[in-house]
Amino acid sequence: MNHLKPPKKAVVNAKEQVQLELSAWKALLRHEWPLVVVLIVLISLLLIYINPFPPKKVGMAVGEKGSASAMYGEQLVGYFAEHGVTLELTHVAGTKATIDAMVAQGDIQSALLFGGTYKKAELKDIVSLGSVQYEPLWLFYQGPTYEGDSPLQYFSTKRFSIGLPDTSSQQMVIQLLSSRNKKFTRDEKLAMLSSQEAADALIKGDLDAMAIVDSVDSPVIQRLLAAKNVKIATFPLAAAYVKKLTHLDVVTVPRGSLDLALVYPPENINMVASTMNIVAEESLHPAVQLLFLMAADHFGDARDQFFSKPDEFPSYKDQTIPISKVAKAYSIHGPPSMTTVLPFWVASLIDRIWVLVVGILAFGYPLYRMLPNYRKVVTQQQLSGAYASLREAEAIIRSTHSLSDLEEMQVFLQGLEQEVITLNMSDDDLKQYYSLLSHIGFVHRLLAEAKNRRPGS
């Protein structure tokens, strides 16, 4: 015959400890429920405030297809996809159109913006995540080599395309012309063609020059660089322009860098450049902002960039738009160290709330340590209540001769004894537990004696 073995003492103790803990928590919830409700409300508000889970889909406004802005946006799409986030691009025309689209459409929370487009404090509730690459102003022309100081002024009197209205090309040309001649007004003779149209006209000889802001890798720039009858103008006063227009930088096409075999260009070409900046709604989830910065940092580390140095971007070059708190922390500390082992949003969450977590642990752990004491306090209260009830029962038994009263006390004592037996007691309370049962037995005997002393018994 098989006999069930009794559980080992360690297992019994473990089960008892679990029961004691559960009993203590139940008592805590039962007696201190207002504090528990307040704690739950505070934790809920905290979760709402920190918004731990980022969106899986983000919208971004970029320039026209084929532009540097659109090409960079496509890189971001791939990087976001690797991290489980869908970045949806909306293509618009015009340097201000990206912001207009972001403001007008609720599903667009970010944009690529040309530096210097807006004045300081002109935009509200929009923050900068930093500059991500240089956007130089190229001045292509035909004819004799120009050797003066002001190529823009020179070609502004000829057949010259400065780009479509509200484009970064036209904006920068006007800024540079106005910086030297504050009375400058746009000549109606200046052509305002798209970059593709202007390139066609320049190569055919229908234009003398064209200005375009774009990256060296864009199809239009590559086509113009390959055209044999097209030259690139240098800006001898580039450094001086930058002194007046602080959102600009000087970039250089080094001698021979475009074609080392032909040593083209034959001399260094200095140009002025603005930057492409990632901007976002201030309310954009911090984890998504971190992902933008990580992407810009990843692309900025590439050694095949033409104008920037490795690790130069992201940086806060265009300071007309306030930098976001996430970007500011990133510029100081870099990405959270845990991004190498944890999903970006988890690392972002920990990075944002670790101080809070430490604070919660600092207060929560002592409270947890107090739980056994709370259990002991509850047990003591139960034992004290039982003793008080037992004392009242004893007083009634000693003072009454009524059989009905005595029988009522007998029922009460049986119920009290059963209630005490079902109490969860820790080892520290066992002495008082058995003492109480012994005293209940004493009062039982006292009750039996009282019945026996009644007349007629």
C-alpha positions in Angstrom: 0.0 0.0 0.0 1.3 3.4 -0.9 1.5 6.0 1.9 1.6 9.7 1.2 4.7 11.2 2.8 4.2 14.4 4.8 5.7 17.4 3.1 9.1 18.4 4.2 9.3 21.0 6.9 10.9 23.6 4.6 8.0 23.3 2.1 5.5 23.6 4.9 7.3 26.7 6.2 7.4 28.2 2.7 3.7 27.7 2.2 3.0 29.2 5.7 5.2 32.2 4.8 3.3 32.7 1.6 0.0 32.5 3.4 1.2 34.9 6.0 2.3 37.4 3.4 -1.0 37.1 1.5 -2.9 37.6 4.8 -0.8 40.7 5.6 -1.4 42.2 2.2 -5.2 41.5 2.4 -5.2 43.1 5.8 -3.3 46.1 4.5 -5.8 46.5 1.6 -8.7 46.0 3.9 -7.6 48.5 6.6 -5.5 51.0 4.6 -7.5 51.0 1.3 -7.6 54.9 1.1 -3.8 55.0 1.0 -3.8 52.1 -1.6 -6.3 54.0 -3.8 -4.1 57.2 -3.6 -1.0 55.1 -4.5 -2.8 53.5 -7.5 -4.0 56.9 -8.7 -0.4 58.4 -8.4 1.1 55.4 -10.3 -1.6 55.8 -13.0 -0.9 59.5 -13.4 2.8 58.8 -13.5 2.3 56.2 -16.3 0.2 58.8 -18.2 2.9 61.4 -17.7 5.9 59.3 -18.8 3.9 57.7 -21.7 6.1 54.5 -21.7 5.1 53.1 -25.1 6.0 55.1 -28.3 3.9 55.1 -31.4 4.6 52.5 -34.1 4.0 54.9 -36.9 5.4 58.5 -37.3 4.8 61.0 -40.1 7.5 63.2 -41.5 7.4 66.0 -44.1 10.3 66.2 -46.5 11.2 68.0 -49.8 10.4 66.9 -53.3 11.5 63.5 -54.6 15.1 63.5 -55.7 16.0 66.4 -53.3 18.6 66.0 -50.5 15.8 66.3 -48.0 13.9 63.4 -49.6 17.0 61.3 -50.0 17.8 61.7 -46.3 14.2 60.9 -45.4 14.5 57.6 -47.2 17.6 56.8 -45.2 15.6 57.5 -42.0 12.8 55.2 -43.2 15.2 52.3 -43.5 16.7 53.0 -40.0 13.3 53.3 -38.4 12.2 50.1 -40.0 15.1 48.2 -38.4 13.8 49.4 -35.0 10.2 48.4 -35.6 8.8 51.9 -36.4 7.2 52.9 -39.6 8.2 56.4 -40.8 5.8 57.7 -43.4 7.2 60.5 -45.7 5.1 63.3 -47.1 6.8 65.1 -50.0 6.2 68.8 -50.3 7.6 71.7 -52.4 9.1 74.8 -50.7 11.3 75.3 -47.7 8.4 76.4 -45.4 6.0 73.8 -46.8 7.4 71.0 -44.5 6.4 73.0 -41.4 3.1 74.0 -42.9 2.3 70.3 -43.6 3.3 69.4 -40.0 1.1 72.0 -38.5 -1.9 71.3 -40.8 -1.8 67.5 -40.7 -2.2 65.6 -37.4 -0.4 62.5 -38.8 2.8 64.4 -39.5 4.8 65.0 -36.3 8.3 65.8 -37.7 10.0 67.5 -40.7 13.3 68.2 -42.4 13.8 71.9 -42.4 16.4 74.1 -44.1 18.4 76.2 -41.6 17.6 79.9 -41.3 14.1 79.5 -42.8 12.5 81.0 -39.7 13.4 83.7 -37.3 14.1 83.0 -33.6 11.0 82.3 -31.6 8.8 82.4 -34.7 7.7 78.8 -34.4 5.7 77.7 -31.4 5.5 74.2 -29.9 8.2 73.0 -32.3 11.7 71.9 -31.3 14.9 71.1 -33.1 16.6 67.7 -32.8 19.6 69.2 -34.4 21.3 69.6 -37.8 22.1 66.5 -39.7 24.1 67.5 -42.8 25.4 70.5 -44.7 23.3 71.9 -47.6 25.7 74.0 -49.7 24.7 76.7 -52.2 26.0 75.7 -55.6 26.4 78.4 -58.3 26.9 76.8 -61.7 27.5 78.9 -64.8 28.7 78.9 -68.4 31.1 81.2 -70.2 34.5 82.7 -69.2 35.8 81.9 -65.7 34.5 84.4 -63.2 37.3 85.7 -60.9 35.6 88.4 -58.9 34.5 88.6 -55.3 30.8 88.6 -55.8 29.5 85.9 -58.2 25.9 86.3 -57.1 25.9 90.0 -57.8 27.6 89.5 -61.1 25.2 86.8 -62.4 22.1 88.6 -60.9 22.3 90.9 -63.9 22.4 88.1 -66.4 20.1 85.1 -67.3 20.2 83.7 -63.8 17.8 81.1 -62.2 17.6 81.4 -58.4 15.1 78.5 -57.9 11.3 78.4 -57.4 9.6 80.7 -54.9 9.8 79.6 -51.2 12.6 77.2 -51.9 15.9 77.0 -49.9 17.8 78.0 -53.1 15.9 81.2 -53.6 15.9 82.0 -49.9 19.7 81.7 -49.5 20.4 83.7 -52.7 18.3 86.5 -51.5 19.8 86.4 -48.0 23.3 86.6 -49.4 22.5 89.4 -51.9 20.7 91.3 -49.2 23.6 90.9 -46.7 25.8 92.9 -49.0 23.2 95.2 -50.4 20.4 95.9 -47.9 18.5 97.8 -50.6 18.5 94.7 -52.9 15.1 93.8 -54.3 14.6 90.7 -56.5 14.9 91.6 -60.1 11.9 90.5 -62.1 14.3 89.3 -64.8 15.7 86.7 -62.5 14.4 83.3 -63.6 12.5 81.2 -61.1 12.8 77.6 -62.4 12.8 74.3 -60.8 16.2 72.7 -60.3 15.6 70.2 -63.1 14.3 72.9 -65.5 17.2 75.2 -64.7 19.8 72.4 -65.2 18.3 71.7 -68.7 18.4 75.3 -69.6 21.9 75.9 -68.4 23.3 72.8 -70.2 21.5 73.9 -73.4 22.9 77.5 -73.1 19.6 79.1 -72.4 20.8 80.3 -69.0 24.1 81.9 -67.9 23.9 80.6 -64.4 21.8 78.9 -61.8 21.8 78.6 -58.0 20.8 75.4 -56.3 20.9 74.3 -52.7 21.3 70.5 -52.6 23.7 67.7 -51.6 26.6 66.5 -53.8 24.8 63.2 -54.2 21.6 64.5 -55.7 20.9 63.6 -59.3 20.7 67.2 -60.5 24.1 68.1 -58.9 25.7 65.0 -60.3 24.3 65.8 -63.8 25.7 69.4 -63.6 29.1 68.2 -62.4 29.3 65.8 -65.4 28.4 68.5 -67.9 31.6 69.6 -69.7 30.4 73.2 -70.5 29.3 73.9 -66.9 31.6 75.5 -64.2 31.3 75.9 -60.4 31.7 79.4 -59.0 33.8 79.9 -55.8 32.7 82.4 -53.1 35.8 84.4 -52.1 33.8 86.1 -49.4 32.3 82.9 -48.0 33.8 83.5 -44.5 32.5 87.1 -44.5 29.0 85.9 -45.3 29.1 83.5 -42.4 30.0 86.4 -40.0 26.8 88.2 -41.0 24.5 85.2 -41.4 25.3 83.0 -38.4 23.2 80.0 -39.4 25.5 79.5 -42.4 28.9 77.7 -42.6 31.8 77.6 -45.0 32.3 74.4 -46.9 34.9 73.5 -49.5 35.1 71.4 -52.5 38.9 70.5 -52.4 41.0 70.7 -55.5 40.8 67.4 -57.4 38.2 65.9 -55.1 35.5 65.5 -57.8 37.9 63.9 -60.3 41.4 63.1 -59.0 42.7 61.9 -62.4 41.7 65.2 -64.1 42.4 67.2 -61.0 38.9 68.6 -61.1 38.1 71.2 -59.8 41.5 72.8 -60.5 41.3 74.9 -57.4 39.6 74.8 -54.1 36.0 76.0 -54.3 34.6 77.7 -51.2 30.8 77.8 -50.8 28.4 78.8 -48.1 26.1 76.2 -46.7 23.2 76.0 -44.4 22.2 72.8 -42.7 19.3 70.3 -42.9 17.6 70.1 -39.5 15.2 67.6 -38.0 12.4 69.4 -36.3 9.5 67.9 -34.4 6.4 68.7 -32.4 7.4 69.3 -28.8 5.0 66.6 -27.8 6.6 63.9 -30.0 7.3 60.9 -27.9 10.8 61.1 -26.3 11.7 57.6 -27.6 10.9 58.6 -31.2 13.0 61.7 -30.7 15.8 59.5 -29.5 15.4 57.3 -32.5 15.8 60.3 -34.8 19.0 61.3 -33.0 20.4 57.7 -33.1 19.7 57.6 -36.8 21.4 61.0 -37.4 24.4 59.9 -35.3 24.6 56.6 -37.2 24.6 58.5 -40.6 26.9 61.1 -39.2 29.6 58.5 -38.3 29.9 57.5 -42.0 33.3 58.4 -43.5 32.0 58.8 -47.0 30.4 62.2 -46.4 31.7 64.9 -48.7 31.5 68.1 -46.6 31.2 67.1 -43.0 33.6 65.3 -40.8 32.8 61.9 -39.2 30.8 62.4 -36.0 30.1 66.1 -36.7 26.4 65.5 -36.8 23.9 65.7 -35.2 24.8 69.1 -33.8 22.9 72.2 -32.8 24.1 74.6 -35.5 20.9 76.4 -36.4 19.8 77.9 -33.1 16.7 79.8 -34.4 14.5 76.9 -33.2 14.9 75.8 -29.5 16.6 72.4 -29.0 14.5 69.7 -27.5 15.3 68.4 -24.0 16.0 64.9 -25.5 18.4 66.4 -28.0 20.2 68.5 -25.4 20.7 65.5 -23.2 21.9 63.5 -26.2 24.5 66.1 -27.1 25.9 66.0 -23.6 25.7 62.3 -22.7 25.2 60.6 -26.0 22.7 57.7 -26.4 21.7 55.7 -23.3 24.2 53.0 -22.7 21.5 50.4 -22.7 20.5 50.9 -26.4 23.1 48.3 -27.3 21.3 45.5 -25.3 17.7 46.8 -25.0 15.1 48.1 -27.5 15.5 51.8 -28.0 12.1 52.7 -26.4 13.0 50.6 -23.3 16.4 52.3 -23.0 14.8 55.7 -23.5 12.2 54.9 -20.8 14.8 53.8 -18.3 17.0 56.8 -19.2 14.1 59.2 -18.5 12.7 57.6 -15.3 15.8 56.0 -13.6 15.9 58.9 -11.0 12.2 58.3 -10.4 12.7 54.6 -10.1 15.5 55.1 -7.6 13.3 57.4 -5.6 10.4 54.9 -5.6 12.8 52.2 -4.4 14.2 54.5 -1.8 10.7 54.9 -0.3 9.1 51.7 -1.4 11.7 49.3 0.0 11.4 50.6 3.5 7.7 50.3 3.2 8.0 46.8 2.0 10.3 46.0 4.9 7.6 47.4 7.2 5.1 44.8 6.0 6.1 42.1 8.5 5.8 44.7 11.2 2.4 45.7 9.8 1.4 42.0 9.9 2.6 41.8 13.5 0.6 44.9 14.4 -2.6 43.5 12.8 -2.1 40.2 14.6 -1.6 42.0 17.9 -4.8 44.0 17.3 -6.7 40.7 16.6 -5.3 39.0 19.7 -6.0 42.1 21.8 -9.6 42.2 20.5 -10.0 38.6 21.3 -8.7 39.0 24.8 -11.0 42.0 25.3 -14.1 40.0 24.1 -13.0 37.1 26.4 -12.8 39.4 29.3 -16.3 40.7 28.7 -17.6 37.1 28.4 -15.9 36.2 31.7 -17.5 39.2 33.5 -21.0 38.2 32.2 -20.5 34.6 33.3 -19.4 35.6 36.8 -22.4 38.1 37.2 -25.3 36.1 35.7 -27.3 33.1 36.8 -29.6 33.1 33.7 -29.3 29.8 31.8 -30.1 31.6 28.5 -27.2 34.1 29.2 -24.8 31.3 30.0 -25.8 29.3 26.9 -25.4 32.5 24.8 -21.9 32.8 26.2 -21.2 29.2 25.4 -22.1 29.8 21.7 -20.0 33.0 21.8 -16.9 31.2 23.3 -17.2 28.4 20.6 -17.3 31.1 17.9 -14.4 33.0 19.4 -12.3 29.8 19.7 -13.0 29.0 16.0 -12.1 32.5 14.9 -8.8 32.4 16.8 -7.9 29.0 15.3 -8.3 30.4 11.8 -5.9 33.3 12.4 -2.6 33.3 10.5 0.1 33.5 13.1 3.8 34.0 12.6 6.2 32.0 14.8 6.8 35.1 16.9 3.1 35.1 17.9 2.6 31.5 18.7 3.1 32.0 22.4 0.3 34.5 22.6 -1.8 32.3 20.3 -1.7 29.3 22.6 -2.0 31.5 25.6 -5.2 32.8 24.2 -6.6 29.3 23.5 -5.6 28.3 27.0 -7.5 31.3 28.4 -10.5 30.5 26.3 -10.4 27.0 27.8 -10.3 28.6 31.2 -13.4 30.6 30.6 -15.1 27.5 29.2 -14.4 25.8 32.5 -15.7 28.8 34.4 -18.9 28.6 32.3 -19.3 24.9 33.1 -18.9 25.7 36.8 -21.4 28.5 36.6 -24.0 26.1 35.1 -23.3 23.5 37.8 -23.8 26.1 40.6 -27.3 27.1 39.3 -30.1 26.0 41.7 -31.6 22.7 40.6 -28.5 21.6 38.7 
